[in-house]
Amino acid sequence: MGSNMAEAHPVGFQWVMEAKARGAKVFHIDPRFTRTSAHADQHVTIRAGTDIAFLGGVINHILTHDLDFREYVTAYTNAPYLLSERYQDTEDLDGLFSGYDPYTAAYDASSWSYASVPMEEQPGRLLKEVSAPYQHGAGGPFIEGAAGGIESDPTLEHPRCVFQVLKRHFSRYTPEMVERICGVPQELFQEVCRAWTENSGRERTTALVYSVGWTQHSVGAQFIRAGSIVQLLLGNIGRPGGGIFALRGHASIQGSTDVPTLFNLLPGYLPMPDVTHEDLTTYLDGVRGRGQKGFWGAADAYMVSLLKEYWGDAATAENDYCFDYLPRINGDHGTYRTVMDMVDGGKVFGYFLLGQNPAVGSAHGRLQRLGMANLDWLVVRDLAMIESATFWKDAPEIETGEIVTERCRTEVFFFPAASHVEKAGTFTQTQRMLQWRDKAVEPSGDQRSELWFFHQLGVRLKERLAGSADERDRPLLDLAWDYETEGDEPSPSDVLRHINGIDLRTGRTVDGYLDLKADGSTVCGCWIYSGVYANETNQSRRRTSRFETGPYDAEWGWTWPLNRRVLYNRASADPQGRPWSERKKLVWWDAEAGEWTGRDTPDFEKHKPPDYKAPAGASGIEALDGDDAFIMMRDGKGWLFAPAGLADGPLPTHYEPHESPMRNLLYGQQGNPVRKVYGRPDNPSNPAPPEAHSEVFPYVFTAARLTEHHTAGAMSRQLPYLAELQPELFVEVSPELAAERGLRHLDWAHVVTSRTAVDARVVVTDRMAPLRVDGRVVHQVWMPYHWGPTGLTKGDVVNDLIGVVADPNVFIQESKVLTCDVRPGRRPRGPALLEYVADYRRRAGITTETGTRIATAGGHIERAHIEPDRPEEPS
């Protein structure tokens, strides 16, 4: 488990404790000893940001000792498939894969493909700018000819088969190397390997749990890939008690991804159209692809139903179901690029903030506040007057003179919001479960739900534009904005009905996405949620207690898709359709009845037998063989090697964090060679080897949450009892570091990066153990990030310490690991603070180019410079 589950997800941690009471062994791998560690059987202290080296070591241990679940791996993963002769690995290119272009810091991934698949060159620059990997969603990217049979070696002996390439790639990730890079003693590391492998296979399964923090790295997507590889090798995917649990937070993060708040997705992980999509057919060909296996083959039904839901009667076959009304993306429209555009002026004039407090809760708080201070208008909807609503009078930049209240041009509109107990609707939580919440109390005063706000916004804008003949107003005027209301509130259950999908011929809800049609006869707001209102019944409102039902009756809430509790559960049976073991049986093939059955909704076509072989030329669902358990993947297999779709390589590779005190011990390539960097005067980076002067910021910094406070603190710093439980911002340091820097328990200290310095109380604790890393001692410091300038307990903004550098796949910032200095006493105030930090920058030799020369391996491309913040216009 790589998360502080007890602290940040205490309700979910109940199940870990129940499993432990039944004999499960709990390992906690984390830079800091936490409340989770206290309940674990073993805590493993790791240097922040080195998880791929650790997991790579686990993969190497499995492959070196033949501990993989071979029958599962051969049947259900792409281990037997042969790779292109053009493919070169990081082991050949000193930390780069084949296809790297140092001048755009992007890969042409065509050489990563399967041997039998002809791939055209794919310059990666535009794909990187629009976060294309995120758009592959649950489908996986295209593999030309994936349905036609891929050259393979079922013995797994061929030197170019995925299995052997995996073995070679991780061969240097030995226990010795794990100890040198991560600071984990070899005996402790091997104890983890033994426990994980001994508890996996036919009879047993192991679960991997990670929290949001695993995504907040410049290699975050590859952390999760590495965990997936371990779980696939051990047969822990698609089986009860296995899997990878992404703890998705309390704020319905899963729901915000499914019905997306992301610039490059439409509901249900359909990609947002880009400038190359001239019409609906071009777009759908790009989603379905030619000769692809799996359920994305029915993307036309999902997309047409969505367009019909948006534009109703106005959407017809003749006008491509109003496809042209959708915006087109042409580059990076992510949150950090948008904030930089706000600072630079001329591109962003207005901003809506709903349940977000970027002035405190987002990386590089100063950049966020300067961006908001450069808008025409800002709409804030929240429960309290948060820092993002009052920055124009109380931001740290007021004290330094960078924002002057009288000259701040932003007009802020504050709308008081109803809390989750003051409105009805669904949350979608970690296990993809939609749970309905009834309204407990009426909101007071002028508080309203988001549903009311956006419904009213739509109604009023349509009224204002009613007489318009302007072509650009048609998408708004044609919106099917006809939800039932309860008083002046739109009915949330009616909205859920529309999200579920309705058959226009009968007016009744559809029973699931298999009922959606591409002929315009169904509407559906999110195809993966289809079934949540099956049979005109709100399935998410079901509340049959586990004490009143069997363990698999699944009558509490509703889980997408189709109330399926374990994804890819076809893999819980062997290729012939028999459970791997009686103890772990979940779904199986009933030959007499001619159907898949079992304790969960089978994640497979109900009547397709295990020995089914797809006919030549089939595609989509028809092309899935009877043993293609991974039904959303283009080749029907779980991917140990990603032949396409990732911006930074087909296999996870240990790169040092963007800011690191250490040289990469495995490769000349220091950091992720395609990480997104933004070389700007207002976004400096601390130097990291091979750059000089990294000793100016000698310590590793990491941040996380406290149970008593909630994210940016707006909901907890206002409450007396929570403010009393955690009254002040603090920094945790080891006794050794305290002695080195003259820090005293409960006295003041300040933490410094090239962005700013922040004050905190010192907590000297053994929870932060010094690590011996490659023969030297590395100290880590930890801070919680919930404080800001308003509320009953006030403090400096920890996120102000963090710069903006992002994972190239999903544009999430690296905020869980950076370098810093720690000094006793309080930081300077006002303009003196700017001078103090500028002095650190001078001593460290920092310029706008620090951290942006991201190619550090491979001869002639040594340290090629990248101009990161001027994306090319797509051709």
VOKOL-999233 format. One record per residue (C-alpha): residue in three letters; x, y, z. Coordinates in steps of 0.2 Angstrom, whole numbers, plus 2048, in hexadecimal, padded with zeros to 3 digits. Example, Ala and Ser with C-alpha at 12.3 -4.5 7.8 and 13.67 -1.06 7.14 Angstrom:
<rs>
ALA83E7EA827
SER8447FB824
</rs>
This chain:
<rs>
MET800800800
GLY8088117FB
SER7FC81D803
ASN7F8824814
MET7E781C814
ALA7E381E826
GLU7E6830826
ALA7DF836815
HIS7D2828812
PRO7CD822824
VAL7BC81B81F
GLY7C3810811
PHE7D180B81E
GLN7C4802828
TRP7C57F481B
VAL7D77F281C
MET7D57F082F
GLU7C87E382D
ALA7D37DA821
LYS7E17DB82D
ALA7D67D483B
ARG7D37C582F
GLY7E67C282D
ALA7EA7CD81E
LYS7FC7D481F
VAL7FD7E781C
PHE80D7F0815
HIS80E803815
ILE81B80A809
ASP81C81D80C
PRO82A82A80F
ARG82282E820
PHE81C82382F
THR80A827830
ARG7FA822838
THR7F981482A
SER80A80E82F
ALA80580C841
HIS7F880083C
ALA8037F782F
ASP80D7E7831
GLN81C7EF829
HIS820801825
VAL82C804817
THR834815816
ILE83881A804
ARG84082A7FC
ALA8328347F5
GLY8308327E2
THR83A8217E0
ASP82B8167E0
ILE82F80F7CE
ALA8408097D4
PHE8388007E2
LEU82A7F87D8
GLY8367F57CA
GLY8407EB7D7
VAL8307E17DB
ILE82D7DD7C8
ASN8407D87C7
HIS83D7CD7D6
ILE82E7C47CF
LEU8367C17BE
THR8477BC7C4
HIS83F7AF7D0
ASP8317A97C4
LEU8247AF7D0
ASP8177B57C3
PHE8067AC7C1
ARG80C7A57B1
GLU7FB79E7AA
TYR7F37AF7AE
VAL8017B97A6
THR8027AF796
ALA7EF7AF793
TYR7E97C0799
THR7F87CC797
ASN8027D2787
ALA8127C878E
PRO8127BC77F
TYR8117CA772
LEU8217CE767
LEU8277E0766
SER82D7EA757
GLU8407E7753
ARG8417FA753
TYR83D7FB766
GLN84C801771
ASP84B801783
THR85280C791
GLU85F7FF794
ASP865802782
LEU864815782
ASP86981A794
GLY85881E79A
LEU84F82378A
PHE84381877F
SER84481876C
GLY83C826764
TYR84183576F
ASP842846767
PRO84C851773
TYR84686176A
THR83485E76E
ALA83785477E
ALA82B847777
TYR82B835770
ASP82682E760
ALA81F81E767
SER81E814756
SER82D80975A
TRP82480376A
SER8177F9761
TYR8147E775F
ALA81F7DE751
SER8107D9746
VAL8097EB747
PRO80F7F873A
MET810809742
GLU81281A73A
GLU81D827742
GLN81383074F
PRO81C840755
GLY817842767
ARG817855769
LEU804858766
LEU7FF84876F
LYS80984F77E
GLU80186077D
VAL7EF85977E
SER7F384C78B
ALA7EE83F77F
PRO7F283078B
TYR7E4836796
GLN7D8835788
HIS7DB822785
GLY7D1820795
ALA7CC80F799
GLY7CE80A786
GLY7E1809784
PRO7E8811774
PHE7E780A763
ILE7F17FB75E
GLU7EF7F974B
GLY7E97E7747
ALA7E67E3759
ALA7D77D8755
GLY7E07CF747
GLY7EC7C5751
ILE7FD7CB758
GLU80D7C2756
SER8117B9766
ASP81B7AC76F
PRO8117A277C
THR82179B783
LEU8267AD788
GLU8387A8782
HIS83A7B3773
PRO8467C2777
ARG83A7CF76F
CYS82A7C9779
VAL8237D5786
PHE8287C9794
GLN83A7C878F
VAL83B7DB78C
LEU8337DE79D
LYS8417D37A5
ARG84F7DC79D
HIS8487ED7A0
PHE8477EA7B3
SER8567DF7B5
ARG8607EC7BD
TYR8537F07CA
THR85B7E57D7
PRO8597E57EA
GLU86A7EE7EB
MET8647FB7DE
VAL8537FE7E8
GLU85D8017F8
ARG86980D7EF
ILE85B8177E7
CYS84C8167F3
GLY856814803
VAL84C804808
PRO8577F6810
GLN8587E7805
GLU8517DB812
LEU8427E6814
PHE8407E7802
GLN8407D5800
GLU8347D280E
VAL8277DD803
CYS82B7D27F4
ARG8297C27FD
ALA8187C7805
TRP8117CE7F5
THR8167BF7EA
GLU8127B27F7
ASN8007B97F9
SER7FD7B97E6
GLY7F97AB7DA
ARG7EB79E7D8
GLU7E579E7EA
ARG7E97AF7F0
THR7E97C27EA
THR7F17D27F0
ALA7E97E37EE
LEU7F47F37EB
VAL7ED8037F2
TYR7F38147ED
SER7ED8267F0
VAL7EC8367E6
GLY7FE83A7EB
TRP80582C7DF
THR7FE8367D0
GLN8078467D6
HIS8188427CE
SER8208467BD
VAL81F8337BA
GLY80E8307C3
ALA8068277B6
GLN81581B7B5
PHE8148187C8
ILE8038117C5
ARG8098077B6
ALA8167FF7C0
GLY80A7FA7CD
SER7FF7F37C0
ILE80D7E87B9
VAL8107E07CA
GLN7FE7DD7CC
LEU7FC7D57BA
LEU80C7CA7BC
LEU8057C47CC
GLY7F37C17C5
ASN7EB7CE7D1
ILE7E07D77C5
GLY7CE7D37C1
ARG7CE7C87D1
PRO7C67CA7E2
GLY7D27D17EF
GLY7DE7D77E1
GLY7DE7E67D7
ILE7E57F87D8
PHE7DB8047E4
ALA7DD8167DF
LEU7D781F7EE
ARG7CE82D7E6
GLY7CA8397F4
HIS7BA8407FC
ALA7B584D7EF
SER7AE8407E3
ILE7BF8417D9
GLN7BA8317D0
GLY7A98397CB
SER7B28497C5
THR7BD83E7B9
ASP7AE8337B3
VAL7A38427AF
PRO7B384C7AC
THR7B985C7B2
LEU7C88597A6
PHE7CB863797
ASN7CF85578B
LEU7C1849790
LEU7AE84778E
PRO7A383D799
GLY7A882A79B
TYR7BA82D795
LEU7B5831783
PRO7C383C77C
MET7BF84F779
PRO7C0852766
ASP7D085B760
VAL7D3866751
THR7D7857746
HIS7C4851748
GLU7BB858739
ASP7AB84E73C
LEU7A3841747
THR7A983373D
THR7BB83873D
TYR7BA83A750
LEU7B1829752
ASP7BE820747
GLY7CB828753
VAL7C3820762
ARG7BE80F75B
GLY7CD80D750
ARG7CE800742
GLY7D07ED747
GLN7CF7F175A
LYS7C87E5767
GLY7BC7EA775
PHE7AE7F477B
TRP7B4805774
GLY7AE7FE764
ALA79D804768
ALA7A381676B
ASP79781C75E
ALA788817769
TYR79181F778
MET79583076F
VAL785832765
SER77A82F775
LEU78583C77E
LEU782849770
LYS770845770
GLU770848783
TYR778859780
TRP76E85F772
GLY75E855771
ASP753858762
ALA76086475A
ALA76C855759
THR76884B749
ALA77183F73D
GLU77184D730
ASN77B85973B
ASP78784C742
TYR77D84D753
CYS78485E755
PHE796857757
ASP79C868750
TYR795871760
LEU7A386876A
PRO7B387276D
ARG7C386C766
ILE7D386C770
ASN7E3871767
GLY7F0870775
ASP7F3870788
HIS7E3877790
GLY7E78707A1
THR7E68797B1
TYR7F887F7B3
ARG7F98857A1
THR7E988E7A4
VAL7F08977B3
MET80089C7AA
ASP7F48A379C
MET7EB8AD7A9
VAL7FC8B47B0
ASP8018B879E
GLY7F18C179A
GLY7E68C278A
LYS7E08B078A
VAL7D68AD79A
PHE7C98BA7A0
GLY7BE8B07AB
TYR7BF8A17B7
PHE7B38967C1
LEU7B888E7D1
LEU7AD8817D8
GLY7B38787E8
GLN7C587C7E3
ASN7D08887EC
PRO7E088A7E1
ALA7E78987EB
VAL7EB88B7F9
GLY7E787A7F1
SER7F187A7E1
ALA8038797DD
HIS80C88A7DC
GLY8008947E6
ARG8088A57E1
LEU8068A17CE
GLN7F489C7D2
ARG7F08AD7DB
LEU7F98B87CE
GLY7EF8AF7C1
MET7DF8B27C9
ALA7E48C57CC
ASN7E58C77BA
LEU7D38C27B5
ASP7C48CD7B1
TRP7B98C27BB
LEU7B98B37C7
VAL7AA8A97CD
VAL7AD8A07DE
ARG7A08937E4
ASP7A588D7F5
LEU79F88A807
ALA7AA89780F
MET7B38A7809
ILE7C389D803
GLU7D48A57FF
SER7D08A47EC
ALA7C28B07EF
THR7CB8BC7FA
PHE7DD8BB7F3
TRP7DB8CD7ED
LYS7DC8D37FF
ASP7E58C5809
ALA7F18BC7FD
PRO8038BA802
GLU8078C57F3
ILE7FE8D47FB
GLU80C8D4809
THR8198D37FC
GLY8128E07F1
GLU80F8D57E2
ILE7FC8D77E3
VAL7F58E87E7
THR7E38E77ED
GLU7DE8F87E5
ARG7E68F37D4
CYS7E08E17D3
ARG7D48E17C4
THR7CB8D07C8
GLU7B88D27CD
VAL7B48C37D8
PHE7A28BC7D9
PHE79F8B17E8
PHE7918A57E8
PRO78D89C7F8
ALA78C8897F5
ALA78287B7FD
SER78C86E805
HIS78A85B801
VAL77D85980F
GLU773867808
LYS7708607F7
ALA76B84F7F0
GLY7768467E3
THR7838397E0
PHE7958377E5
THR7A082B7DC
GLN7AD8237E7
THR7BE8197E5
GLN7B68097E0
ARG7AC8117D2
MET79C8117DD
LEU78F81E7DB
GLN7868217EC
TRP77782C7ED
ARG7768397FB
ASP765840800
LYS764852805
ALA765852818
VAL76286481C
GLU75C873811
PRO76A87F80D
SER769890816
GLY7688A180F
ASP76E8A37FD
GLN7778927FC
ARG7748887ED
SER77A8787E5
GLU7858777D6
LEU77786F7CC
TRP76C87F7D0
PHE77A88A7CB
PHE77E8827BA
HIS76C87F7B6
GLN7688917B9
LEU7778977B0
GLY77188D7A1
VAL75F8937A2
ARG7658A57A4
LEU7718A5796
LYS76589D78A
GLU7588AB78F
ARG7658B878B
LEU76A8B177A
ALA7588AC775
GLY7578B8766
SER7698B5760
ALA76C8B174E
ASP77F8AF751
GLU78589E74C
ARG79089D75B
ASP78189D767
ARG77988E75F
PRO78288176A
LEU77B88A77A
LEU76A88D773
ASP76887B76D
LEU76D87377E
ALA75F867784
TRP75D870794
ASP74D86879A
TYR7508607AB
GLU74285E7B7
THR74286A7C6
GLU73D8677D8
GLY7398797DE
ASP7468847D6
GLU7538767D7
PRO75686A7C8
SER7528587CD
PRO76384F7D0
SER75A83E7CD
ASP7548457BC
VAL76684A7B8
LEU76B8387BD
ARG75E8317B1
HIS76683A7A3
ILE7778357A8
ASN7718237A8
GLY769824797
ILE757824790
ASP75081B781
LEU747829778
ARG73B81D770
THR733817781
GLY73982678C
ARG740819798
THR75181879F
VAL75D80B797
ASP7637FD7A1
GLY7767FF79C
TYR78280578F
LEU77E7F5785
ASP76D7FD781
LEU77580D77A
LYS773810767
ALA77C81A75A
ASP76C81F750
GLY76782D75C
SER759823764
THR762823776
VAL769832780
CYS77682F78E
GLY78183B798
CYS78E82F79C
TRP78F81D795
ILE7998157A3
TYR78B81B7AF
SER77E8137A5
GLY7748077B0
VAL7748127BF
TYR7628167BC
ALA75D8057B4
ASN74A8017B5
GLU7468137B9
THR74E80F7CB
ASN75C81A7D3
GLN76880B7D5
SER7748177DE
ARG7688197EC
ARG7688077F1
ARG76D804803
THR76C7F1807
SER7787EE815
ARG7867E2813
PHE77F7D9823
GLU76F7D681A
THR7767CF80A
GLY7837C3803
PRO7957CA800
TYR7917CC7ED
ASP77F7D17ED
ALA7867E37E8
GLU7767EC7EE
TRP77E7FB7F6
GLY7808097EA
TRP7848067D8
THR7958037D0
TRP79A8077BE
PRO7997FF7B2
LEU7897F57B4
ASN78B7F37C7
ARG79B7E97C4
ARG7A67E87D4
VAL7B67E17CC
LEU7BC7E77BB
TYR7C37DA7AF
ASN7BC7CC7BA
ARG7BD7C07AB
ALA7CF7BE7B1
SER7C87B77C1
ALA7C57A77B7
ASP7D279D7AD
PRO7D279E79A
GLN7C678F799
GLY7BA7997A4
ARG7BD78F7B5
PRO7C17997C5
TRP7D47997C9
SER7D07927DA
GLU7C078F7E4
ARG7C679B7F1
LYS7C77AA7E5
LYS7B97A67D9
LEU7B07B57D3
VAL7A87B27C1
TRP7A97A27B6
TRP7A279A7A7
ASP7927907A9
ALA79378479A
GLU78177D79D
ALA77978E79D
GLY785795790
GLU7897A479A
TRP7967AD7A5
THR78F7AD7B7
GLY7957AF7C9
ARG7967BB7D7
ASP7997CB7CE
THR7927D27BE
PRO79D7C97B1
ASP7A97D67A8
PHE7A77CD798
GLU7997C978B
LYS78D7BE794
HIS78B7B0787
LYS79D7B077F
PRO7A579F783
PRO7B779E789
ASP7BD795779
TYR7B57A276D
LYS7C17A875F
ALA7BD7B8756
PRO7BA7B7743
ALA7C77BF738
GLY7C37D1735
ALA7B87D4745
SER7BB7E374F
GLY7B47EB75F
ILE7AA7DF76B
GLU7A97D275E
ALA7BC7D175C
LEU7BE7CC76F
ASP7C37B9771
GLY7BC7AF77F
ASP7CC7B1789
ASP7CE7C4786
ALA7CB7C9798
PHE7D07DC796
ILE7C17E078C
MET7C57F378B
MET7D67F1784
ARG7D97F1771
ASP7E17E0771
GLY7D77D9780
LYS7E67D778B
GLY7ED7DF79B
TRP7FD7E9796
LEU80D7E579E
PHE8157EF790
ALA80B7FE789
PRO80E7FE776
ALA80680F774
GLY7FD81C77E
LEU80A82278B
ALA814832788
ASP82382D792
GLY82681B78D
PRO81F80978C
LEU82680379C
PRO82880C7AD
THR83A8127B0
HIS84281A7BF
TYR84582C7BC
GLU84A8387CA
PRO83D8457CF
HIS83E8567C6
GLU84685D7D6
SER8518507DE
PRO8618507E8
MET8688417DF
ARG86E83B7CE
ASN86482D7C6
LEU86E81D7CA
LEU8678137BC
TYR86881E7AD
GLY87082E7A6
GLN85F8347A3
GLN85B83D7B4
GLY8488417B3
ASN83983D7A9
PRO83F842798
VAL82E848792
ARG8288507A2
LYS81F86079F
VAL82A86F7A5
TYR8268817A4
GLY83688C7A4
ARG82F89D7AA
PRO8368AA7B6
ASP8268A77C1
ASN8298947C1
PRO83B8917C7
SER84187F7CA
ASN84E87A7D7
PRO85E8737CE
ALA8608607CE
PRO86E8567C8
PRO8768567BB
GLU8738697BE
ALA87F8727CA
HIS87A8787DC
SER86D86C7E1
GLU87586C7F2
VAL86D87E7F5
PHE85C8747F8
PRO863864800
TYR85385C807
VAL845852800
PHE83485A803
THR823851802
ALA812856808
ALA80184E80C
ARG7F184F815
LEU7EB84E827
THR7DB84682C
GLU7D5855836
HIS7D6861827
HIS7CE85F816
THR7D9863806
ALA7DB876805
GLY7D3878816
ALA7C4883812
MET7B887681A
SER7C3873829
ARG7CD88382E
GLN7BB88B831
LEU7B787E83E
PRO7BC880850
TYR7BE86E855
LEU7C986A846
ALA7D3879847
GLU7D6875859
LEU7DC863855
GLN7E9869848
PRO7EB87C84D
GLU7FB880843
LEU80587C833
PHE814871838
VAL823869830
GLU829858835
VAL83C855835
SER84684783C
PRO85184A84C
GLU860848841
LEU85B856835
ALA855861844
ALA86785F84B
GLU86F86383A
ARG864873838
GLY86287984A
LEU84F87684A
ARG84687485B
HIS83686B85E
LEU82787785D
ASP832886859
TRP83088F848
ALA83988A838
HIS83788E826
VAL838883817
VAL83F88B807
THR83F8877F4
SER8428917E5
ARG8308977E5
THR82E89D7F7
ALA83089A809
VAL823895816
ASP822895829
ALA81D886833
ARG81F87F845
VAL82D871846
VAL82886084B
VAL83785584E
THR83284384C
ASP838832848
ARG82A83183B
MET83683982F
ALA84582D82E
PRO855832825
LEU859826817
ARG86A81F812
VAL8698217FF
ASP87881C7F4
GLY88481E803
ARG87E82F809
VAL870835815
VAL86183D80D
HIS855846818
GLN842848814
VAL83785581B
TRP82485581B
MET81686281D
PRO80386181C
TYR7FB86E80F
HIS7EB873817
TRP7EF88581C
GLY7EB896815
PRO7E98A881B
THR7D68A6820
GLY7CD89C82D
LEU7CE89983F
THR7E089283D
LYS7EB89B830
GLY7FC896829
ASP80789881A
VAL80288F80A
VAL80C87F808
ASN80887E7F5
ASP81288E7F3
LEU8228847F5
ILE81E87A7E5
GLY82187E7D3
VAL8188777C4
VAL81F8687BA
ALA81385B7B4
ASP8118497AF
PRO81084979C
ASN80283D79C
VAL7F58457A7
PHE7FC8567AB
ILE7FC8537BE
GLN80985D7C7
GLU8188567D0
SER81385C7E2
LYS81884D7ED
VAL82B84F7EB
LEU83685E7E9
THR8468647F1
CYS8478727FF
ASP85187A80D
VAL84B87B81F
ARG85188982A
PRO84D88D83C
GLY84389D840
ARG8368A6837
ARG8378AB824
PRO8398BD81F
ARG8298C681B
GLY8238D280E
PRO8308D8800
ALA83E8D080A
LEU8378BF807
LEU8398C27F4
GLU84B8C77F7
TYR84E8B8802
VAL8488AB7F5
ALA8518B57E7
ASP8618B27F1
TYR85E89F7F2
ARG85B8A07DF
ARG86B8A97DC
ARG87589D7E7
ALA86E88E7DD
GLY8718967CC
ILE85F8957C8
THR85989C7B7
THR8498997AD
GLU85288B7A4
THR8568817B4
GLY84C8717B3
THR8478737A1
ARG85686A799
ILE84E85979B
ALA85884E78F
THR867849799
ALA86C838791
GLY872833780
GLY88183B779
HIS87D84976C
ILE86C84D774
GLU874851784
ARG86A85F78D
ALA86086477E
HIS856874783
ILE843873782
GLU838882780
PRO82987B789
ASP81C88878B
ARG81988C778
PRO81087C772
GLU81087B75F
GLU80087D756
PRO7FA86D750
SER7FC86B73D
</rs>
